Amino acid sequence: MSGYMSKWRFLTMFSCIALATGCGVDSGCDDGMGLIPGVDGGGDGGDGGGPGEVAKSQSLAAYKDDINADEAYHLLRRAAFGGTPERVNEVVGLGLANAVEDLIAFKSVPGSVTTLAESYDDNMPKRWLVHLLEGPNPLHERMAMFWHDRFATSRRVVSGVDDALAIMHWQMLRANALGNYRDFLESLTLDPLMLVWLDGGNSPKDAPNENYAREFWELFTLGRDVLYTEDDIKEGARAFTGTLLIRDNGEPRRPVFDIFKHDETPKAIFPERATADNYNYETVIELTLAQPEAAQYVARNLFTCFVHDHPTDQTVQELADLFVEGDFAIEPVVRTLLQSEAFFSEDARGNQVASPVEQWVGFARTLDMHMASEDSQGFILDRVANDLRDAGQELMNPPGVEGWTEDMAWLEDQWVLNRVDALGRFMDFGPDLDAGLPFHLLPDVSRWVERDVRREMVTSIASVFHLPLTDAEIDIYIEVLDQNGYLAFHLEQPDRQAQHVREMIRLMAMDERVAGR
Amino acid sequence: MNGCKEWLRLNRRAFLKSGGAAMGALAIGDALFARVASTFAQSTGGTGNLLVLCELAGGFDSLSFLAPHNNAAYLSKRPQLAMPASDLTLIPGNTDYGINNQFQFIANQYLAGNVAIVQQVAYPNGNGSHFESQEIYKFGVRDLSSPAATSASWYERLRKTYFNAPFGVLDTQTIGNPTQYGYPDNTFRNAAQEAFGRLAALKTGGSNAEKAIRDTYKRIDELGADLRARTENFTSTGGARGEFYRAAQLASADLGTQIIKLRYGGFDTHASQADANATLFPRIDTEFQQFMDDIAAMGMQDRTTVVFYSEFGRRNGENGSPGTDHGYGGHIVVVGPGVNGGLKGQAVSTADLNEGSLPYYVDFRAVFASCIRDWLGFNPDPIFKIEGETYDENIGSALFS
């Protein structure tokens, strides 16, 4: 894994801009990198304005409402992992503004989904995967994953000891995912799993633990080396004292704020900007949010998550202003991003590598594949969770406090290969090998004996992925259906055909335009 | 993002220059460093030697490997599990310790001068969690909250810093069966596997992300084909088919590999430890012997060093099960013809045995750093001294002759 690429990409970006002068051999100059902020450049696919005009790739202005099917699919992939052809049509019919409202509106989760998810109890990867796959609120799940990666906390510190804390943490992430950032930070600070993970629950006032204070600024609110100093961390650690975990009668540990365990003396935090005060966890959150860098940090990260990795300072500031005006409500920022010209600009298309979980969920949500009742024992899901772990991403168990290293860093050989296994598991559902195929998206089975059906099988799945295949590519997929001419598809026994189709779909789902988005 | 790669490359070059100069300065009056410095002068590519890392996962009981058979504290703390001298190969000229005969091959190698046993190794503020301690060994840092340090194992860091060959580091567990490495194909006649490579090679253009994905596919396809072809005719000197067999397969592929990582589990012997060891120890010893025979058959024996290590040692006293619980300090065993054999580190004393667990006197990074510097010929500082990490570099005496 590339250890040098931060998901907080803009920090890395700045250092690269300074050093990768003249676009080195690899950089190709076509990714918008190295542009001086505020100056429009070659990355905009020619959409960009003259003097005084904002390039489309940086524009937060509303995009046209009547989006086409490809644009609808782009929206669904970025905001909801993926979407079936029916869902794409629905979004086109709604128009952009209504479609975004529809994504944002929280819909009650069917009891069957909740029941299935709860059957996995504290097995968090599986429990969450059920919601990601079958839940009616994919944007909320996507945002919860976004925050999970930013506020990265692992269940491994309570595994076998207090597993309920992992469930509570996950519920806290999902409850706040599109809510108010201030409330979110307060919940996060008092979250029992977080209090264990970053030692906030074990920080005595006579010898405070600096772990939480440091990550609070470095990872959660400001960014590495932005504004805070080592002295601030020492002072901040004193402000965060008093948050304890207590345990009654075998119940999960719960947080309390105990003023007698809190350092009640003045702390000088950001001394050049604020006078020393008797800060506690609430007021230190307030003080942090009062710094412009905090809103900029969130704005930049949300932009990068949904759009592309090179917003200008001006774009970030515009988004940050919106965030502050809304009193740190997350939803308006997301709404603006999903409807923006930047979101649909050339720079924002196909420029991200989906994480293993995102690709797997997107695959299922695009091909309309679901948890089958035959998997009530969780047999397949168990293997999927293991495949995704082996592909580099085990939900609720990030590798460290910084979460997963995203994007190109997902492209480790073995991780990539394990994605293929995960994609194949879906089609393992059911007592017969063929039970899990998305038959409704394929030519009718009665036609599988026709020679010409092979091309149609390939193009029907390609169109679901919005994948424009060339004839040369189609021919290669037909060879997979024919198993290199060894077992001609249309002449093959019906019980063998499903295996051929499965291999063709699985391979197509690994196309760089499907694994990328 | 590609600009970052460029930056890294520049950084690496800049480092190698300054690293070489620093080593030159140290070389004055120090024979060991003089040799290392000359290695640096020859090539930035190191010695090209092979380092095999064998992780004994679960917590290897060092006191069952190198037993202080005469020590009264040992005998009283382990009434059922203490190893009697009759089960040991005694260390020549030393009345205190013997190597468990269940490791007969390693014991013989010790007598031949090819084994260094670094005693009482760990890291500061021991952590009793398997998971955390294994990560500390894997990432080569004490502070696991350090993001940059914990994004890749220390051996991956080493590869990326010095020998960026795609197969420079191979892990037998991730590779699995090398004769089948590549796109997981369930078709006849490799139809999907071939299509995977052909599709990636066919296309051009697209976004940087799309190009990067395709480049990964091409690499997998090309090297997978290479690895499969190079390992399919591998023949071993013996019949064992464990992780060491995989390691021998990978070593035979001649793909510029400098580190092979493998892992044996089952060392978490909380109960019935004697029975567990009676199965585990001879199995590893036998499979290791076969590996060394295979390596010799390839003519690589003089270029190979194998390091056995574990996330922690076990408790000095046995529990009622009878087994031993998680301890702290443990021994690292380094084997190979280039090794300066003998007992290294800090010998286990009565005072150490009177503790609950063996303490630690040698930082594990000092051992790996010596392997990097003296066996592979690279400067270990950029690998372990990152993100503010420091460690005691003293082992006591040189591990390599």
Interface residues (C-beta under 8 A of the other chain):
Chain A: M1 S2 G3 Y4 M5 S6 R9 T12 S15 C16 I17 L19 A20 C23 G24 V25 D26 S27 G28 D30 D31 M33 G34 R156 L198 N211 E215 D309 R349 G350 N351 Q352 V353 P399 G400 V401 E402 T405 D407 M408 A409 L411 D413 Q414 V416 L417 V420 D421 G424 A472 E473 I476 Y477 E479 V480 D482 Q483 N484 G485 Y486 L487 Q499 H500 R502 E503 M504 R506 L507 M510 D511 E512 R513 A515 G516
Chain B: M1 N2 G3 C4 K5 E6 W7 L8 L10 F131 L144 S145 S146 P147 A148 A149 T150 S151 A152 E156 R157 K160 P166 T174 I175 G182 Y183 P184 D185 N186 T187 F188 R189 N190 A191 A192 E194 A195 F196 R198 L199 A200 L202 K203 G206 S207 N208 A209 E210 K211 A212 I213 R214 T216 Y217 R219 I220 L223
